[in-house]
Amino acid sequence: MDKSILIGLIGMLLSACATAQQSETEAIKATIRNFSNAGDFNDAKTLDKYLDENYRVVMNQLFGSTEVVIMPRSVYLEKIASKEFGGDSRDITIEKVLVNGNTASAKVTFKGTKMTFVSIVTLVKHQNGEWKMLSDVPVVI
């Protein structure tokens, strides 16, 4: 009798953990989709809501460069607002989400009419429970 109660409690605990993990994963995916959508519409004001204050784009040897270039949040938002970046309706495929406490990463494919790239994105969970984008490391394919 005691074994069946213990097994039942363990099952309930595992189920609760899996549900919590799935809920976090869905919140992370929603943040990534909202981030992408705001960029697609060059809506820097909305995009700003999904970026952590420390957000940056890390471009490793992109667009003919032989170096790693780090673009800070402010420059990225300026490029979105000026329409130098964004403005392309993209399909998003979120291939993998890894949650590690209050941080997460995901492999995301952004396929647009202008360009397709695969990114490793990092997100952080703020004290209010909101997930925000911390970094984007794209590779153009």
BELLIN-V150905 format. One record per residue. RES is the residue in one letter. SS is DSSP state (~ for helix, > for strand, _ for the rest). D_CENTER is the distance of its C-alpha to the mean C-alpha in Angstrom with 2 decimals. Layout:
<<RES	SS	D_CENTER> <RES	SS	D_CENTER>>
//
This chain:
<<M	_	46.25> <D	~	44.30> <K	~	42.33> <S	~	41.25> <I	~	40.11> <L	~	38.15> <I	~	36.56> <G	~	35.74> <L	~	34.15> <I	~	32.05> <G	~	30.95> <M	~	30.03> <L	~	28.07> <L	~	26.11> <S	~	25.49> <A	~	24.27> <C	~	21.85> <A	~	20.51> <T	~	20.18> <A	~	18.35> <Q	~	15.88> <Q	~	15.42> <S	~	15.02> <E	~	12.20> <T	~	10.46> <E	~	11.17> <A	~	9.98> <I	~	6.43> <K	~	6.83> <A	~	8.57> <T	~	6.26> <I	~	4.17> <R	~	7.91> <N	~	9.33> <F	~	7.65> <S	~	8.99> <N	~	12.13> <A	~	12.99> <G	~	12.88> <D	~	14.95> <F	_	17.46> <N	_	17.53> <D	_	17.11> <A	~	16.41> <K	~	17.60> <T	~	15.12> <L	~	12.21> <D	~	13.54> <K	_	12.90> <Y	_	9.10> <L	>	9.50> <D	>	11.01> <E	>	14.49> <N	>	13.88> <Y	>	11.01> <R	>	12.09> <V	>	11.89> <V	>	13.81> <M	>	15.98> <N	>	18.24> <Q	_	21.31> <L	_	19.86> <F	_	22.26> <G	_	25.34> <S	_	24.59> <T	_	25.74> <E	_	23.81> <V	>	20.47> <V	>	19.58> <I	>	17.27> <M	>	16.52> <P	>	16.20> <R	~	14.46> <S	~	17.85> <V	~	18.56> <Y	~	15.30> <L	~	16.06> <E	~	19.64> <K	~	18.88> <I	~	16.99> <A	~	19.93> <S	_	22.52> <K	_	21.08> <E	_	21.08> <F	_	17.40> <G	_	15.98> <G	_	18.47> <D	_	17.87> <S	_	17.26> <R	_	14.75> <D	>	14.38> <I	>	11.05> <T	>	11.36> <I	>	8.89> <E	>	11.32> <K	>	10.59> <V	>	8.83> <L	>	10.69> <V	>	11.35> <N	>	13.70> <G	_	15.11> <N	_	13.17> <T	>	10.52> <A	>	8.07> <S	>	6.78> <A	>	6.14> <K	>	8.30> <V	>	7.77> <T	>	10.93> <F	>	11.44> <K	>	15.17> <G	_	17.14> <T	_	20.82> <K	_	20.69> <M	_	18.40> <T	>	16.26> <F	>	13.85> <V	>	11.83> <S	>	8.98> <I	>	8.00> <V	>	4.83> <T	>	5.82> <L	>	5.61> <V	>	9.13> <K	>	11.17> <H	_	13.90> <Q	_	17.48> <N	_	17.43> <G	_	14.93> <E	_	12.08> <W	>	8.50> <K	>	7.49> <M	>	5.39> <L	>	7.95> <S	>	8.01> <D	>	7.68> <V	>	10.53> <P	>	11.72> <V	>	14.85> <V	>	16.92> <I	_	18.74>>
//
